[in-house]
Amino acid sequence: MTLTMRRAILRREHAGGLRAMDTEVIRSKRKQALRRAVDVLKRGGLVAFPTDTVYGVAAMVWDAEAVRRLYAAKERPEDRAIPVLLSDADLLVRVATLPDRFEHQVELLVNRFWPGGLTLVLPKVEAVPDVVTNGPSVAVRLPDLDLARRLIREAGGVLAVTSANLSDQPSPRTARDVVEQLGGRVELIVDGGSCRGGVASTVLDCTTSPPAILRQGAVSEDALRAVIGRVETRP
């Protein structure tokens, strides 16, 4: 990290009233990048890294205190749940259940859009901490970027991940964008270059019939209808 970037981090951190922290930036091509990221996560730290859509910031999903730090770093209201990213589709059962009436639709969606820019909202399993979901359902996605999936896999296959920005601010496409918003608030940023997508994922609530789009994003409404038929859009 350059001196200019480090000074900017310290100014923002101090103004935000958070604990003093240096944010390390490491290039993803360095051999120790993933090992370093996993080490930070397992010690309760926060790590930002690129996905197929935008840069995300992660905490260990089973570590409630780390997830609380994630809310604080983003200045995110705790009534807004944190999504979960998976390294592999077969890990979905670790965080969500598939009721019989929704199972076929979910299978169609997973087969068509995963890995990719579709987040599915499903009933959560009891083991997922309430601080992650703020309710009975969990938002889950499988990213379409090898770097992201490898990092998540090395960290145990499941991470709590949300966009690496301050709440309601523009989503970051580069590591520098993350530094501008979360410098001094997270321990590590993995710099993997620009995100190719730049558009947040579409969020689809699969706990209702018909499924409802909660956020428009990378997967269009027409594409969803082509796979499962009727879809509603919530304001």
C-alpha positions, 0 to 999 in steps of 0.5 A: 500500500502506498503512503498516500493510501495509508494516510487516507485510511487513517483519516477515515478511520479516525473520523468514523470513531472505529478502533485504529486499524491498518488495512493490508492490501495484497495482490491475489497473484501472490502465493500467500494471498489466500492463506493470508486471507483465511488466517485473517478470517479465522481470527475473526477479521474482515477480508474484502475480495473480488467476486464475479459481480462486485468486491465483497467483504467477508466474515466467518459465517459461524462467528457471530462477533465477526459478523457484528463487526461486519455490520459496524464496518459497513455502517449497515443496519442490523435489520438488513441481513448479510448474504452467504456465499458458497464455494460449491453448490452442494454446500447449500444444505449446510445453510438452507433447507429446501421445502418440498413445494420449492425444491424443484424450482430451486433445483432449476434455478441452481442448475441454470444460474449457479455459479453466477449473479443470482442470490436465492432467499431460502429457509435457513438451517438452525445452525446459521446465527441469527445475526447473519439472517435477522429472521428465518431465511438466508440469502445464498449465492455461488459466485462465478469467479474461481478466485472467490470460490477458492478463498471461500473453500479454503475458509470452510466453504461458507462465508458471510459476504456483502458488498465491500462498501459503506451502506447505501454507497456505490458498490466497489469494482476495484480494490481502490474503491474498497480502500476509499470506503472501507480502508481502516475498517477491515483487516485485509483487501485481496486485490484481484483487479477490476470485477468484470460484472460491476452489477450486484446480484439479483435477489430472488425470494424462494420462500413465497409462491410465486418467487419474488424479486427483492432486488434487480441485478445481474440476472434479468426478470425475463431470464428467471421467467424463462426458467421457472415461469411466473415471478413477482417483483416487490418494490 
